[in-house]
């Protein structure tokens, strides 16, 4: 017998069973076309209960004016969810990818890296995390400089380049605000 949610490719029952039997809260991350969402769920047989959540829309309220689904914003969402989970009394969570295929060094792992740096213990290897230049925005700045060196011109490109160079400073500023508790 095939379950309806399995046919719709919405639930992987093997992963779900392991998550429920672990009796640990689970960190669930979703990257959509515009935003990054993270939730800490407590699995129950009848349905999951959300303990804390964070998304990249909340970064805008804190002054973030850059991309909402970039590596840096995924990392900052991880910092937010980590601080909120610790404030909610959680110390350790299990990463649950649901029906999605998990790959190392992606935006998903950027969120996990942010949660770990916020002090939340996540059961995973450090080898899956993206490099520091990706989450700090340095990779974006290097790419923009390479395009400029190749001779890309135009008013829109010049305006975007100026904004990219400011992004690294904004990441550090917002990271400090999240870790100090100014942004919650």
Backbone as CSV, one residue per row, in Angstrom:
resi,resn,N_x,N_y,N_z,CA_x,CA_y,CA_z,C_x,C_y,C_z
1,UNK,0.835,-1.178,0.000,0.000,0.000,0.000,0.886,1.250,0.000
2,UNK,0.668,2.133,-0.917,1.428,3.373,-0.997,0.605,4.480,-0.357
3,UNK,1.256,5.201,0.548,0.578,6.293,1.222,0.440,7.497,0.298
4,UNK,-0.618,8.256,0.497,-0.909,9.400,-0.359,0.240,10.408,-0.362
5,UNK,0.770,10.747,0.812,1.831,11.750,0.883,3.123,11.251,0.242
6,UNK,3.325,9.935,0.212,4.498,9.397,-0.460,4.321,9.491,-1.975
7,UNK,3.105,9.221,-2.462,2.836,9.331,-3.896,2.988,10.771,-4.364
8,UNK,2.592,11.717,-3.534,2.711,13.136,-3.881,4.133,13.657,-3.688
9,UNK,5.030,12.774,-3.228,6.429,13.109,-2.955,6.545,14.242,-1.942
10,UNK,5.729,14.150,-0.900,5.740,15.163,0.151,6.354,14.642,1.446
11,UNK,6.394,13.318,1.639,6.907,12.750,2.880,7.762,11.533,2.585
12,UNK,8.938,11.486,3.184,9.780,10.303,3.144,9.568,9.607,4.491
13,UNK,8.809,8.524,4.479,8.401,7.899,5.734,9.552,7.235,6.472
14,UNK,10.590,6.809,5.755,11.745,6.230,6.449,12.447,7.298,7.288
15,UNK,12.693,8.458,6.688,13.337,9.556,7.428,12.431,10.026,8.569
16,UNK,11.144,10.125,8.297,10.200,10.594,9.310,10.152,9.650,10.500
17,UNK,10.172,8.354,10.232,10.141,7.356,11.308,11.388,7.489,12.186
18,UNK,12.549,7.642,11.548,13.789,7.806,12.312,13.748,9.079,13.150
19,UNK,13.184,10.145,12.580,13.100,11.397,13.309,12.193,11.251,14.535
20,UNK,11.058,10.596,14.365,10.129,10.431,15.482,10.737,9.543,16.565
21,UNK,11.406,8.460,16.148,12.006,7.551,17.127,13.196,8.177,17.852
22,UNK,13.839,9.160,17.249,14.973,9.811,17.915,14.518,10.645,19.115
23,UNK,13.270,11.107,19.087,12.689,11.932,20.159,13.470,13.221,20.409
24,UNK,14.102,13.688,19.363,14.848,14.950,19.451,14.152,15.996,18.607
25,UNK,14.276,17.266,18.970,13.769,18.315,18.092,14.537,18.288,16.764
26,UNK,13.868,18.681,15.704,14.473,18.623,14.375,14.532,20.012,13.759
27,UNK,15.638,20.314,13.099,15.805,21.555,12.363,15.429,21.276,10.917
28,UNK,14.373,21.922,10.444,13.911,21.756,9.068,14.144,23.062,8.321
29,UNK,14.773,22.970,7.146,15.145,24.155,6.365,14.563,24.021,4.968
30,UNK,14.044,25.122,4.471,13.524,25.153,3.100,14.004,26.434,2.435
31,UNK,14.534,26.293,1.214,14.950,27.433,0.421,13.982,27.534,-0.750
32,UNK,13.207,28.615,-0.782,12.247,28.810,-1.870,12.885,29.690,-2.941
33,UNK,12.090,30.130,-3.891,12.611,30.988,-4.951,12.984,32.381,-4.459
34,UNK,12.413,32.822,-3.335,12.679,34.165,-2.833,13.276,34.204,-1.435
35,UNK,12.976,33.221,-0.597,13.331,33.294,0.819,13.953,32.007,1.324
36,UNK,14.512,32.102,2.535,15.034,30.946,3.264,14.204,30.825,4.537
37,UNK,13.677,29.636,4.785,12.849,29.382,5.967,13.525,28.318,6.828
38,UNK,13.466,28.478,8.141,13.999,27.482,9.074,13.035,27.338,10.238
39,UNK,12.816,26.096,10.645,11.934,25.808,11.778,12.584,24.740,12.647
40,UNK,12.351,24.821,13.939,12.699,23.730,14.837,11.392,23.067,15.228
41,UNK,11.287,21.788,14.875,10.055,21.027,15.078,10.255,19.982,16.164
42,UNK,9.212,19.750,16.935,9.185,18.630,17.865,8.269,17.591,17.234
43,UNK,8.827,16.443,16.824,8.002,15.453,16.129,7.048,14.738,17.079
44,UNK,5.838,14.620,16.638,4.821,13.864,17.362,4.113,12.986,16.347
45,UNK,3.486,11.927,16.800,2.848,10.978,15.882,1.717,11.644,15.110
46,UNK,0.937,12.479,15.765,-0.206,13.119,15.099,0.215,14.278,14.205
47,UNK,1.374,14.859,14.428,1.841,15.986,13.636,2.964,16.698,14.356
48,UNK,3.727,17.454,13.637,4.859,18.158,14.230,4.408,19.473,14.853
49,UNK,5.075,19.830,15.939,4.796,21.087,16.611,6.008,21.994,16.416
50,UNK,5.764,23.191,15.907,6.842,24.147,15.674,7.180,24.864,16.974
51,UNK,8.451,24.777,17.371,8.906,25.426,18.605,9.352,26.854,18.299
52,UNK,10.256,27.011,17.337,10.715,28.334,16.895,10.874,28.320,15.383
53,UNK,10.817,29.502,14.796,10.997,29.612,13.353,11.686,30.931,13.043
54,UNK,12.321,30.972,11.882,12.954,32.199,11.391,12.954,32.145,9.873
55,UNK,12.902,33.306,9.247,12.988,33.349,7.787,13.692,34.624,7.354
56,UNK,14.054,34.653,6.094,14.850,35.775,5.599,14.038,37.061,5.459
57,UNK,12.712,36.987,5.522,11.908,38.213,5.512,12.156,39.032,6.779
58,UNK,12.442,38.337,7.868,12.698,39.022,9.139,14.000,39.811,9.102
59,UNK,14.921,39.409,8.232,16.182,40.139,8.108,15.942,41.548,7.571
60,UNK,14.961,41.691,6.690,14.633,43.012,6.155,14.177,43.957,7.264
61,UNK,13.411,43.427,8.201,12.949,44.248,9.318,14.123,44.698,10.188
62,UNK,15.207,43.915,10.155,16.392,44.249,10.947,17.371,45.122,10.172
63,UNK,17.016,45.498,8.936,17.870,46.401,8.182,18.621,45.760,7.033
64,UNK,18.383,44.501,6.734,19.063,43.810,5.633,18.408,44.220,4.319
65,UNK,19.171,44.815,3.416,18.619,45.301,2.151,19.131,44.500,0.956
66,UNK,19.743,43.355,1.204,20.355,42.569,0.139,19.492,41.339,-0.157
67,UNK,19.999,40.438,-0.956,19.240,39.265,-1.372,18.765,38.422,-0.209
68,UNK,17.531,37.920,-0.328,16.946,37.140,0.767,17.210,35.646,0.641
69,UNK,17.776,35.192,-0.474,18.080,33.767,-0.564,19.538,33.505,-0.907
70,UNK,20.405,34.459,-0.614,21.830,34.301,-0.853,22.468,33.495,0.291
71,UNK,23.718,33.109,0.103,24.445,32.408,1.164,24.497,33.237,2.448
72,UNK,24.846,34.528,2.376,24.893,35.313,3.614,23.547,35.390,4.339
73,UNK,22.453,35.528,3.589,21.153,35.605,4.264,20.782,34.250,4.866
74,UNK,21.158,33.148,4.216,20.908,31.814,4.790,21.677,31.663,6.101
75,UNK,22.920,32.125,6.113,23.735,32.068,7.316,23.119,32.892,8.447
76,UNK,22.633,34.090,8.122,22.015,34.953,9.132,20.709,34.360,9.661
77,UNK,19.949,33.683,8.801,18.739,32.982,9.257,19.133,31.873,10.231
78,UNK,20.248,31.198,9.944,20.753,30.177,10.867,21.121,30.750,12.214
79,UNK,21.750,31.923,12.219,22.060,32.585,13.491,20.783,32.902,14.264
80,UNK,19.774,33.411,13.547,18.495,33.743,14.200,17.838,32.513,14.808
81,UNK,17.748,31.441,14.026,17.064,30.231,14.520,17.854,29.618,15.680
82,UNK,19.185,29.689,15.615,20.000,29.161,16.707,19.791,29.922,18.005
83,UNK,19.791,31.250,17.927,19.586,32.051,19.136,18.182,31.844,19.706
84,UNK,17.199,31.766,18.830,15.813,31.562,19.302,15.644,30.178,19.923
85,UNK,16.279,29.163,19.344,16.165,27.816,19.903,16.815,27.744,21.277
86,UNK,17.949,28.377,21.437,18.619,28.391,22.737,17.774,29.146,23.759
87,UNK,17.193,30.263,23.317,16.312,31.027,24.209,15.086,30.203,24.591
88,UNK,14.635,29.331,23.690,13.488,28.463,23.953,13.824,27.235,24.781
89,UNK,15.098,27.083,25.176,15.485,25.987,26.050,16.028,24.765,25.329
90,UNK,16.274,24.854,24.051,16.822,23.724,23.308,18.342,23.836,23.255
91,UNK,19.014,22.698,23.356,20.471,22.694,23.277,20.973,21.929,22.064
92,UNK,20.225,20.905,21.665,20.664,20.046,20.563,19.481,19.715,19.671
93,UNK,19.708,19.713,18.375,18.678,19.356,17.406,19.253,18.398,16.374
94,UNK,18.361,17.773,15.664,18.710,16.861,14.588,18.322,17.525,13.279
95,UNK,19.177,17.465,12.270,18.816,18.050,10.982,17.893,17.094,10.254
96,UNK,16.757,17.603,9.782,15.768,16.796,9.057,15.555,17.431,7.703
97,UNK,15.899,16.707,6.643,15.781,17.265,5.296,14.452,16.928,4.640
98,UNK,13.638,16.136,5.302,12.335,15.796,4.728,12.497,14.974,3.472
99,UNK,11.769,15.310,2.438,11.814,14.576,1.177,12.877,15.142,0.239
100,UNK,13.568,16.189,0.673,14.560,16.840,-0.173,15.878,16.078,-0.163
101,UNK,16.608,16.174,-1.262,17.934,15.576,-1.358,18.923,16.512,-0.683
102,UNK,19.757,15.971,0.167,20.715,16.778,0.911,22.054,16.792,0.190
103,UNK,22.631,17.981,0.030,23.961,18.140,-0.558,24.786,19.026,0.360
104,UNK,26.060,18.720,0.476,26.955,19.514,1.306,27.302,20.827,0.611
105,UNK,27.692,21.814,1.406,28.151,23.131,0.939,27.092,23.878,0.122
106,UNK,25.847,23.802,0.583,24.751,24.519,-0.052,24.176,25.531,0.932
107,UNK,23.112,26.217,0.526,22.474,27.192,1.413,21.876,26.511,2.641
108,UNK,21.422,25.262,2.485,20.924,24.511,3.642,22.007,24.403,4.710
109,UNK,23.202,24.055,4.285,24.284,23.906,5.253,24.764,25.269,5.758
110,UNK,24.508,26.325,4.986,24.795,27.669,5.482,23.917,28.010,6.681
111,UNK,22.655,27.595,6.625,21.746,27.802,7.764,22.227,26.993,8.965
112,UNK,22.633,25.747,8.720,23.121,24.902,9.816,24.373,25.518,10.440
113,UNK,25.264,26.029,9.596,26.491,26.666,10.113,26.153,27.860,11.001
114,UNK,25.180,28.668,10.595,24.756,29.793,11.414,24.191,29.340,12.750
115,UNK,23.391,28.276,12.737,22.816,27.764,13.984,23.904,27.236,14.919
116,UNK,24.886,26.552,14.349,25.991,26.033,15.158,26.802,27.182,15.756
117,UNK,27.063,28.215,14.974,27.832,29.352,15.485,27.044,30.162,16.511
118,UNK,25.728,30.036,16.501,24.915,30.704,17.516,24.930,29.938,18.830
119,UNK,25.452,28.697,18.816,25.558,27.916,20.038,24.671,26.691,20.085
120,UNK,23.893,26.451,19.053,23.016,25.295,19.004,23.810,24.099,18.502
121,UNK,23.675,22.964,19.163,24.383,21.761,18.727,23.510,21.034,17.711
122,UNK,24.052,20.833,16.503,23.347,20.129,15.434,24.155,18.898,15.098
123,UNK,23.499,17.758,15.050,24.196,16.515,14.753,24.544,16.431,13.274
124,UNK,25.766,16.834,12.958,26.274,16.736,11.586,27.780,16.957,11.626
125,UNK,28.419,16.631,10.526,29.859,16.797,10.409,30.196,18.227,9.984
126,UNK,31.338,18.725,10.426,31.782,20.065,10.039,32.200,20.125,8.574
127,UNK,32.412,18.981,7.949,32.855,18.936,6.551,31.765,19.392,5.577
128,UNK,30.508,19.391,6.010,29.410,19.764,5.111,29.225,21.263,4.990
129,UNK,29.831,22.035,5.891,29.611,23.475,5.918,30.264,24.168,4.729
130,UNK,29.640,25.243,4.234,30.280,26.022,3.163,31.475,26.801,3.712
131,UNK,32.338,27.239,2.798,33.519,27.994,3.215,33.096,29.340,3.801
132,UNK,33.989,29.920,4.586,33.696,31.202,5.236,33.500,32.331,4.229
133,UNK,34.207,32.279,3.101,34.054,33.368,2.130,32.661,33.368,1.504
134,UNK,31.993,32.221,1.490,30.630,32.169,0.944,29.627,32.803,1.903
135,UNK,29.723,32.477,3.178,28.740,32.996,4.134,29.023,34.430,4.544
136,UNK,30.251,34.885,4.374,30.585,36.269,4.722,30.420,37.231,3.561
137,UNK,30.049,36.723,2.409,29.812,37.578,1.260,31.050,37.912,0.457
138,UNK,32.203,37.399,0.862,33.448,37.702,0.162,33.458,37.111,-1.248
139,UNK,32.821,35.964,-1.422,32.768,35.326,-2.735,31.988,36.193,-3.730
140,UNK,30.934,36.832,-3.266,30.127,37.709,-4.117,30.952,38.926,-4.531
141,UNK,31.706,39.475,-3.593,32.540,40.641,-3.882,33.633,40.275,-4.894
142,UNK,34.252,39.100,-4.721,35.291,38.655,-5.651,34.725,38.470,-7.061
143,UNK,33.538,37.906,-7.143,32.912,37.689,-8.451,32.587,39.022,-9.129
144,UNK,32.082,39.972,-8.361,31.779,41.295,-8.922,33.056,41.994,-9.393
145,UNK,34.151,41.841,-8.638,35.426,42.443,-9.037,35.947,41.794,-10.314
146,UNK,35.750,40.478,-10.447,36.173,39.794,-11.660,35.391,40.297,-12.877
147,UNK,34.084,40.504,-12.700,33.272,41.035,-13.795,33.715,42.442,-14.180
148,UNK,34.049,43.238,-13.180,34.513,44.601,-13.446,35.840,44.570,-14.198
149,UNK,36.721,43.641,-13.807,38.012,43.516,-14.483,37.858,43.062,-15.934
150,UNK,36.812,42.290,-16.209,36.566,41.826,-17.581,35.985,42.927,-18.465
151,UNK,35.601,44.021,-17.852,35.132,45.146,-18.641,33.628,45.335,-18.672
152,UNK,32.909,44.711,-17.754,31.470,44.945,-17.699,31.230,46.396,-17.307
153,UNK,30.291,47.034,-17.987,30.018,48.448,-17.735,28.517,48.663,-17.661
154,UNK,28.152,49.856,-17.421,26.742,50.217,-17.398,26.344,50.784,-16.062
155,UNK,25.325,51.594,-16.092,24.872,52.270,-14.878,24.336,51.262,-13.861
156,UNK,23.546,50.298,-14.345,22.956,49.327,-13.427,24.032,48.454,-12.789
157,UNK,25.032,48.053,-13.572,26.126,47.243,-13.038,26.925,48.030,-12.004
158,UNK,27.191,49.286,-12.269,27.959,50.124,-11.341,27.219,50.302,-10.016
159,UNK,25.909,50.500,-10.090,25.113,50.642,-8.867,25.110,49.338,-8.085
160,UNK,24.981,48.212,-8.791,24.992,46.912,-8.128,26.334,46.606,-7.498
161,UNK,27.417,47.001,-8.152,28.759,46.774,-7.630,28.981,47.531,-6.328
162,UNK,28.510,48.762,-6.267,28.642,49.549,-5.037,27.868,48.898,-3.898
163,UNK,26.699,48.352,-4.222,25.871,47.694,-3.205,26.529,46.405,-2.710
164,UNK,27.174,45.674,-3.607,27.838,44.423,-3.245,28.997,44.678,-2.295
165,UNK,29.746,45.729,-2.534,30.886,46.033,-1.677,30.452,46.405,-0.260
166,UNK,29.264,46.959,-0.113,28.743,47.303,1.211,28.186,46.079,1.947
167,UNK,27.885,45.009,1.200,27.227,43.849,1.787,28.074,43.176,2.867
168,UNK,29.383,43.079,2.656,30.261,42.460,3.654,30.187,43.151,5.000
169,UNK,30.154,44.483,4.982,30.046,45.249,6.232,28.685,45.024,6.889
170,UNK,27.642,44.943,6.065,26.290,44.744,6.591,26.145,43.372,7.234
171,UNK,26.808,42.365,6.668,26.756,41.012,7.241,27.360,41.012,8.634
172,UNK,28.541,41.603,8.770,29.210,41.646,10.076,28.375,42.409,11.099
173,UNK,27.789,43.520,10.671,26.984,44.351,11.574,25.745,43.595,12.057
174,UNK,25.049,42.928,11.137,23.838,42.198,11.512,24.176,40.950,12.331
175,UNK,25.301,40.307,12.026,25.743,39.146,12.805,25.985,39.546,14.260
176,UNK,26.672,40.657,14.462,26.920,41.124,15.813,25.627,41.489,16.541
177,UNK,24.671,42.083,15.808,23.397,42.440,16.414,22.606,41.206,16.822
178,UNK,22.648,40.153,16.021,21.928,38.918,16.350,22.571,38.243,17.546
179,UNK,23.907,38.143,17.541,24.603,37.447,18.626,24.514,38.210,19.939
180,UNK,24.440,39.541,19.886,24.332,40.327,21.114,22.898,40.369,21.650
181,UNK,21.929,39.981,20.822,20.542,39.951,21.268,19.744,41.167,20.887
182,UNK,20.338,42.098,20.134,19.598,43.279,19.699,18.491,42.907,18.719
183,UNK,18.770,41.932,17.853,17.780,41.419,16.906,17.367,40.047,17.401
184,UNK,16.079,39.858,17.618,15.641,38.548,18.109,14.481,38.021,17.335
